[in-house]
Amino acid sequence: MHRGVRVRGGTAPGAIIAYHLGEGSRSRISRFTERVLGQDRRENGRLYRRRGLLDQIPHWKVSRGVLVVRAQDRARVVRELRRWTRDVEAWPIPLTSKQLRRLATHPE
């Protein structure tokens, strides 16, 4: 199994994760955003960043509710998303070296 980010001319394991929150109160969706995605807040004229789980994990958002992560981060992300919704699916995908570099340098 590949563990590092450096892969020459081949592929390494990754995962695509799709989730749907469904209907919910504004406060529940706000808590999800803050704890999973991270959120910027302004208080007393200053900007603060509430760090979420995905601030710690290299990923990129494909579209609303769809993420690409490294294979080793898949279980952690799925576990956290399942705390908020049961509508979570994850599939293994091969990542090229270019995609792995994008994950390594992506600021999200």
Summary of the structure (lengths in Angstrom):
residues: 108
radius of gyration: 15.2
end to end distance: 25.6
largest distance: 50.6
contacts: 279
relative contact order: 0.29
helix: 33%
strand: 35%
